[in-house]
Amino acid sequence: MSISNRIPQRCDVLVIGGGPAGSSVAALLAKQGVDVVLLEKALHPRPQVGESLIPHVWKYAELTGAAPLMEQQGFVAKAGGITVWNGKIHRIAFAEFGFSRPALHVERDIFDELLLNHAEEQGAQVFQQVAAREAKLELEQPEVTYLDKRGADTVEGSIRCRFVVDASGSAAVLAGQFKSKRLIDSRMRFLSLWGHFKNSRYVGADGRSYPAGEVNKVRPVTFVTSFEDGWIWHIAMRQVSSVGLVINTDRARAMNKAERERYFLYTLKSAPYLDLLLDEAEYQENSFSQRPDYSYYSSKLCGENFYCIGDAASFVDPIYSHGVLNAFYNASITALAIGESLQTPAYRARHAQLCENRIRQFYGFSRSLALGEFGGDGVDSELVRRFMRQVPQVELELMLAASFMSERSENFHQLAQNAGLKIRPTQARAHVMDKLLL
Ligand SMILES: Cc1cc2nc3c(=O)[nH]c(=O)nc-3n(C[C@H](O)[C@H](O)[C@H](O)COP(=O)(O)OP(=O)(O)OC[C@H]3O[C@@H](n4cnc5c(N)ncnc54)[C@H](O)[C@@H]3O)c2cc1C
């Protein structure tokens, strides 16, 4: 193995996982000159779900420096969202909110690889096909053991560092170790089934449908419709559309994978409007995937020498496309906290606590939007109200408008009111539509 392929025995910050959270924190720290090593279990490009990005992500992409690369990639720019929730149709258009850049529909394998390569270009040492196993969190010198699967034989190794960042997504390596991962109330525990379709028509901002080939001419919206068991998304990308459904875990507990796939296809064909969009589309059989048993959060997030971020910290129903945004936000405040802690180690505990509060605030914000039931274990509503007061007006207005598009966000409205926010009336921005012309 050449020297450049050799995993060092020590570094300042060891990041576990090269999704949006891990790549972003690694890029931000490496930009500051911090010695960062990132271990990624898979080999990118690797499949990932979560293709709808809201315009808020750009400011974090500017921070890491990935924004120009994202622009060059030519991802599909989206115009907004349309939901059909219990028969009521709502539309929002991002252009009305004053964002200077569009929201996107991204192929996540391409997007995530772009971010990982960018982290490496900033100076992070990235090792793919290397899976972290365990972190021993001794205060002055944490040690992470790993399995290096790059060669013909799997090799065990370990690396010492000053800080461990767990960005391992739903694998949640540290939360597994701490036994701190908590599933939410069974009514809010979801299973997602999804797949890709070629030549699917898609929905434009005017509520009409367009052929797949026009996606770069007529901007699509992210289309969401509720059905008896849950809700369905349709996200048009350059070559395929991602279509998936979210249901309560109990609904599919007794089904095996083949039965779930049949249920998935049957539901799409019988759901309002989806049948029309998919009428002449070709299902990509190998694309069927599932993610069982979420939403969750970890009751322990940051300590003097560790940080859990992105999906490794928490995950709620993806209805408002907050996952990548949450990953970016967590990465940015963690890079700040670690950067400060490296300079003034005496304040490590304080920086960790401040960072944990911020991660919890954002989690509560997303959770109040996406889960009808709010409060209880794991969420501090006062923290969320404080967070709402700090969110830039335009971003808050968009979330508030979006929250009128489903029947999942009553608590969000309540919190916004209790926070005493002076928001211009935004209800008008979630326009009611009589019908769609698909
Ligand atoms: C059904 C569904 C739909 C979604 N839709 C959207 C959407 O439209 N918009 C949106 O913004 N978000 C969406 N999300 C959420 C979004 O996909 C995630 O929030 C986002 O990917 C989180 O990024 P991350 O970096 O924390 O984790 P991930 O993207 O999961 O990355 C974690 C990385 O860690 C690696 N890893 C795991 N274990 C180890 C280990 N032991 N050692 C080393 N590496 C390891 C993995 O290989 C992976 O590359 C959706 C999620 C689901 C389930």
The ligand as an SDF file (V2000), in Angstrom:
LIG
                    3D

 53 58  0  0  0  0  0  0  0  0999 V2000
  -37.1790    7.9260    2.8410 C   0  0  0  0  0  0  0  0  0  0  0  0
  -36.3150    9.1170    3.0640 C   0  0  0  0  0  0  0  0  0  0  0  0
  -36.4890   10.2560    2.2750 C   0  0  0  0  0  0  0  0  0  0  0  0
  -35.6980   11.3710    2.4980 C   0  0  0  0  0  0  0  0  0  0  0  0
  -35.8950   12.5010    1.7440 N   0  0  0  0  0  0  0  0  0  0  0  0
  -35.1340   13.5920    1.9590 C   0  0  0  0  0  0  0  0  0  0  0  0
  -35.2600   14.7410    1.1330 C   0  0  0  0  0  0  0  0  0  0  0  0
  -36.0440   14.7670    0.1810 O   0  0  0  0  0  0  0  0  0  0  0  0
  -34.4650   15.8130    1.3960 N   0  0  0  0  0  0  0  0  0  0  0  0
  -33.5480   15.8060    2.4110 C   0  0  0  0  0  0  0  0  0  0  0  0
  -32.8650   16.8170    2.6200 O   0  0  0  0  0  0  0  0  0  0  0  0
  -33.3910   14.7140    3.1840 N   0  0  0  0  0  0  0  0  0  0  0  0
  -34.1320   13.6100    2.9720 C   0  0  0  0  0  0  0  0  0  0  0  0
  -33.9320   12.4880    3.7160 N   0  0  0  0  0  0  0  0  0  0  0  0
  -32.9260   12.5290    4.7780 C   0  0  0  0  0  0  0  0  0  0  0  0
  -31.4970   12.4980    4.2420 C   0  0  0  0  0  0  0  0  0  0  0  0
  -31.3440   11.4160    3.3470 O   0  0  0  0  0  0  0  0  0  0  0  0
  -30.5450   12.3740    5.4230 C   0  0  0  0  0  0  0  0  0  0  0  0
  -30.9590   13.2220    6.4510 O   0  0  0  0  0  0  0  0  0  0  0  0
  -29.0960   12.7270    5.0340 C   0  0  0  0  0  0  0  0  0  0  0  0
  -28.5920   11.7910    4.1150 O   0  0  0  0  0  0  0  0  0  0  0  0
  -28.2350   12.7510    6.2890 C   0  0  0  0  0  0  0  0  0  0  0  0
  -26.8840   12.9080    5.9680 O   0  0  0  0  0  0  0  0  0  0  0  0
  -25.7810   12.2540    6.9070 P   0  0  0  0  0  0  0  0  0  0  0  0
  -24.4760   12.6820    6.3620 O   0  0  0  0  0  0  0  0  0  0  0  0
  -26.0950   12.5230    8.3270 O   0  0  0  0  0  0  0  0  0  0  0  0
  -25.9780   10.6780    6.7360 O   0  0  0  0  0  0  0  0  0  0  0  0
  -25.8200    9.7590    5.4570 P   0  0  0  0  0  0  0  0  0  0  0  0
  -26.1460   10.4680    4.2190 O   0  0  0  0  0  0  0  0  0  0  0  0
  -26.5810    8.5170    5.7650 O   0  0  0  0  0  0  0  0  0  0  0  0
  -24.2740    9.4050    5.4260 O   0  0  0  0  0  0  0  0  0  0  0  0
  -23.6980    8.5730    6.3990 C   0  0  0  0  0  0  0  0  0  0  0  0
  -22.4590    7.9120    5.8190 C   0  0  0  0  0  0  0  0  0  0  0  0
  -21.8020    7.1740    6.8520 O   0  0  0  0  0  0  0  0  0  0  0  0
  -21.3100    5.9640    6.3170 C   0  0  0  0  0  0  0  0  0  0  0  0
  -21.1380    5.0200    7.4240 N   0  0  0  0  0  0  0  0  0  0  0  0
  -22.0900    4.3430    8.1000 C   0  0  0  0  0  0  0  0  0  0  0  0
  -21.5280    3.5800    9.0590 N   0  0  0  0  0  0  0  0  0  0  0  0
  -20.1990    3.8040    8.9880 C   0  0  0  0  0  0  0  0  0  0  0  0
  -19.0860    3.3030    9.7150 C   0  0  0  0  0  0  0  0  0  0  0  0
  -19.2300    2.3970   10.6990 N   0  0  0  0  0  0  0  0  0  0  0  0
  -17.8450    3.7320    9.3830 N   0  0  0  0  0  0  0  0  0  0  0  0
  -17.6640    4.6220    8.3620 C   0  0  0  0  0  0  0  0  0  0  0  0
  -18.6890    5.1090    7.6340 N   0  0  0  0  0  0  0  0  0  0  0  0
  -19.9340    4.7260    7.9550 C   0  0  0  0  0  0  0  0  0  0  0  0
  -22.3800    5.5590    5.3060 C   0  0  0  0  0  0  0  0  0  0  0  0
  -21.8470    4.6760    4.3330 O   0  0  0  0  0  0  0  0  0  0  0  0
  -22.7870    6.9090    4.7230 C   0  0  0  0  0  0  0  0  0  0  0  0
  -22.0510    7.2280    3.5630 O   0  0  0  0  0  0  0  0  0  0  0  0
  -34.7000   11.3450    3.5050 C   0  0  0  0  0  0  0  0  0  0  0  0
  -34.5040   10.1940    4.2530 C   0  0  0  0  0  0  0  0  0  0  0  0
  -35.3010    9.0920    4.0480 C   0  0  0  0  0  0  0  0  0  0  0  0
  -35.0860    7.8570    4.8890 C   0  0  0  0  0  0  0  0  0  0  0  0
  1  2  1  0
  2  3  1  0
  2 52  2  0
  3  4  2  0
  4  5  1  0
  4 50  1  0
  5  6  2  0
  6  7  1  0
  6 13  1  0
  7  8  2  0
  7  9  1  0
  9 10  1  0
 10 11  2  0
 10 12  1  0
 12 13  2  0
 13 14  1  0
 14 15  1  0
 14 50  1  0
 15 16  1  0
 16 17  1  0
 16 18  1  0
 18 19  1  0
 18 20  1  0
 20 21  1  0
 20 22  1  0
 22 23  1  0
 23 24  1  0
 24 25  2  0
 24 26  1  0
 24 27  1  0
 27 28  1  0
 28 29  2  0
 28 30  1  0
 28 31  1  0
 31 32  1  0
 32 33  1  0
 33 34  1  0
 33 48  1  0
 34 35  1  0
 35 36  1  0
 35 46  1  0
 36 37  1  0
 36 45  1  0
 37 38  2  0
 38 39  1  0
 39 40  1  0
 39 45  2  0
 40 41  1  0
 40 42  2  0
 42 43  1  0
 43 44  2  0
 44 45  1  0
 46 47  1  0
 46 48  1  0
 48 49  1  0
 50 51  2  0
 51 52  1  0
 52 53  1  0
M  END
$$$$
